[in-house]
Amino acid sequence: MKFMNMKRFASTVMAGALTMSLAVPAFAADSQTVITATYAETALEVTVPANTGATINPYGLPVTMEDATTVLSGQPITISTPLMIENKSAVALKVGASVATTVETGMTLATAATGVADKTTKELYVEFQAFEAAGIDGATVADPTETNPAWAALKDADAVLKAVLATGATPVNATAVTAGKDLVLREGKDGLSQAGGVAFVRLSGVVAKKPITAWATTDKLVATITYSFEPAVYSKSAGTFGSAPSLDADNGTARNLTLTLPTGVTPNDDGIAWTWDSSDGADVSLADASASGAYAVAITPNTKGTVTITATFVGADGITYTATSAAITISGT
């Protein structure tokens, strides 16, 4: 059938060619098309936190938040109202930030947290941090009963972006805490942010508890945060790969590598297949080996070397999920 289709296509081309050979070309004087390209700024619909206050709270004493039930404690730099970036744009956006800092005379910014709490001078170690605001979207972003508990539960170790504040002429750029894991906000929908499209930002750190000259209400730190946004691809973790299989290129036996999905994540069921990809460290053949809710890829080694395997799928929630394995060594001669 394919051959017949191709033959018919060839005949059509020949007929067209004969027809064209009988036509008398006509030329219009000075016929031309001029395309002029100029830059036009694309509007992004993003909201960032308004100017706000924070409290130097050396002991991280408890503060009751505005919903009157959530208590924020253990924060030496206390910000009692959640600060959020919200992406309502039609595209996903990668978030960047730089921080310029000033402090009053007599205060010092440390470069590490160790020992700061016991200093006898007015010393602080302060970080700018940005987090994924899991579960917060356009419908809940203004609801303190949703945002306050999430804000109070933030932990330093979960920050996606971080910058250690320092004084000086050049602002400090925030960097990804985990290599390759940028803070990307999901695209908006119908003028609202979706889950995955909101981020928390805050200051956190350690403050000297008993300086010789006691802390006073005139002591002040000012952090000016400048954000940047660029189009990106929004995806979430597809889970965790199991132990690397034993692969030998000399016998070429296929072995399975399993993937455990995060709790609550379900691949869609509309026929869109998983994608399994390998890095270029060695030649391998991949085949989906998933069955009955167990997700795996069969790896057939063709040459020796080292590879990583990446799984990509679309979840039932419409979000793209991806995960990359640790390096897998393939033996052989």
N, C-alpha and C positions, 0 to 999 in steps of 0.2 A: 504493500500500500504506500509506504513511504517513497519507494522508487517511482510509482505512478504519479504521485503528487509532484515530485521533483521534475519529472518529464513534462508534465503539464505546465509547470512554472517556466521551464526552459522554452517551451513553445510560445508561451505568452510573451516572454522577453523577445524572442525572434520576431514575432508579429509586430511588436512595438518598434523594434529596430527597423523593419521594412517600412513601416508607416512613416517613421521619422526621416528615412532616406528620401521619401517622395515630397517631403515638406520643404517649402522655400523659406529659409530663415529671414526674419525681418529684424532690423536693428533700429533701436530708438536712439537718437542723438543724446549724448550726455546722460544716459541712464545710470543711476547710481543709488546706493543706500548709505546713508550716513548714520552711524550709531554713536551717540555721545554719552559717555558714562560719567556720572558725578556721584559723589558720596552722599547718601541719605541715611541719617541716623535712624536705627530701628528702636522703637520705644519698647522698653521692658517694664512690665508691671510688677514691681517689687516694693515691698514696704520694709523699712528698717526701723530699729527702735529709736524713739525720740530721746532727747537728752534726759538724763535721769540722775538721781543721787544714789550714793552708796555710803555705808558706814564703816569706818575702821573700828572693828570689834575684836580686839586682841584675843579674847577667850572664846570667840564664836558663840556667845550667849544666845539663847533661843529668842526668836522674833516671830510673833504671830502674823501671818500674812492676811491680806485683805478679805479672804473668804471667812476669816474668824475661826477657822478650824485647823488649817494647815500651819505647822510650826517649822520654821527654818532654823536649823541649828548647826553648829560646827563650822560656820563660815566667818573667818576673821575679816574678810571683805564681804559685808552683807549687803545684798541687793534684794529688797523685799518684794519687788514686782517683777515678774518674768519679762525678759527682754527677748524678742523674737524677730527673726527675718522670715518673711512670707513671700513665696513666689506664686504670683497669679498669672505669669506670662504663659504664652503658648508653647514655650520650649523649656526643657530642663536647663538649669543653670549651675555652673561650678562657682562656688563662693571663695573669694579671696579677701584678705583683710590686712591692713597695716595699722600699727598703733604708735602714736606719738605721745610721750608722757612727760609731765612736769610734776615736781614735788616742791613743797615749801622748804625754805632753808632750815637745816637742822634734821631733815628726814633723808634717809638713804635707801636706795633700791638695791637689794642683794641679787646676785646672779644665780644663787642656789638656795634651796629651802633649809638645808641642814644648819642647825644651830641658831637660826634667826629668832625663834621663840624665846631663847634665853639671853638675847643681846641686852645690854644695858643702855644702848642708844636707840633712837627712834628709827629702827630698820624694818623694812618690809620686803618680802619676796612675793611678787604679784604676777599672775599669768592672765592673759586674755585666752578664753576658751570658747569654742563653738561645738555644739552637739546636734545630732539628729533629734528632732522633737517627735519621737515615735508616737503614732496614733493621733497627733494633733493635725487638724485640717481647718478649712475655712468655716466649718460649722461649729468648731469648738475653740478656735483660737482666742475668742473673746470671753470664754467661759472660765472664770477662775477656779471653779470646782474641778475642771479638767486640767488646766495649765499649772495651777499652784502645786498640786501633789507631784506632778512630773518635774517641776522646777526644784522642789525641795529634795527630790530623790537623785539629782544629778551628782555624779562622782567624777573626780578629777581624771581617773583612769579611763573613763568612757569618752573623753573629749576627742573629737575628730581633727580639729585644728587647734593649734596652740602657739602662743608667742609669749616669751618671758619679757616683761616690761623693763625698759631701761630708758634713762634720760639721755638726751643728746639731740643733735641736729637732724639725724636721719631716723625716720620711723622704723619700727621693727616689723618685719613681715611675718605673718602667721604661717606656719608650715603644717603639713599633715603629720599627725602623731604616728600613724602607721604608714610606712612607705607604700605609695601607690593608692592609698585610700583617701581620695579627695572628698570634700563636703559638696555633694551635688544635691540640689533641691529639685524634686519632681515638677514637671510642668503643671500649670493650673488647668482648670476646666470650668467653662461657663462663668468666668470671671472670679472664681474662688480657688484657693489653694486646695490641693488634694493631700491625702496622707502621704508623707514623704516630702512634702513641699514646704515644710516649716522647720526652722532651726532655732535653738536657744543659743544666746551668747551671754557671757558673763565675765567678771573678774573673780579670781580665786587666789588664795595664797596663804602665807604665814606672816604673822606680825609679832614683833617683840612685845612680850607681855608686861615686863616690869622695867621700862627704861628709867634711868636715874631722873631725868626730867620727864615727868608724867605726861602721858598723852593729853592733849587739850582740844577743845572744839575748833581751835584755829588751825590745827594741823590738816593739811589738805594734799590730796593726790588728784591729778586730772589726767585722764586717759582719753585721747581723741582717736576714735576708730574710723578708718576710711575703708569702705567696702568696694570690691570689684566683682563683676559678674561676667561670665562668658558661657555661651552655649555648650552643652555637654550631654552625655548620655546617662540617664538615670537607671541604675540597676541596684539590686540588693543581693546579699550573699545567698548562693544556692545550697549552702550547707557545708558539710565536712567530708572529705575523702577518707576512706579507710586506709589500711596499711598497703604499701606499695607491693604489687605482685612480683614474683621472681620471674624475670624474663631473660631468655637466652636466644640471641639471634641465630645461633648455629642450628637449633632445632625448630625455631619458628612456631612454637606452641603458643596458642592464644591463652591469655590469663585475664581474669576479670578484676576491674578496679571498681569498688562500690562507692556510692555517694549517699550520705544520710542527709535528708532535707531538714531545714529548721522546723521547729514545732509550728503547726498551723499553716505551713506553706503547702499548697497543692498545685501541681501542674494543670494547665487547662486541658479540656477534653475535646477541643474542636479540631483535632487532627494535626495540629502544628507539632512537628517532631522536635525532639531534643537535638541539640547540636553538640557534637563532641569534636574538639580540635586538639591537635598536638603541636608542641613547639618544634623548632627545626633541629634539635640536638641529635636526632636519629630518625631513620625512616621506620614508621610503624603504620599498620593498618588498623582502623577503628571500626567497631560495629556495636550498635546499641544492644545491650544484653539485659535490659530491664524487663521485669515480669512481676505481676501481682503486687504492685506497690513497692517492689525492691528495685532500686535504680543502680545500674552498673553499665560499664562499657567493657567490651572485650578488646584487648590489645594484642595484636600480632606483631612481634618484633621482626623487622627485616634486616636491620643493621645494628651494630653495637653503638652505644652512646648514652646520652642522658636526655630525657624528655620530661616535660610537664604536660598534663592533660587539663583542658578547660571544658567545663560543662556550661551550657547556656540553654535556658528554656523560659517560656512565658508562663507566669502563674495564672491561676484562676482569677486573680485580682487585676490582671492586665499589666502587671509589673514584670520587667525582665529580671531574671535571676541568673547569676553567674558565679562560678567558683573555679579556682585553679589549684591543682594538686601540688604537693611538694615534688621535688625532682625525683624521677624514677630512673635508676641505672639499669641499662641493658648490657648484659655480658655478651661475650662472643669473641671470635678471632677476626 
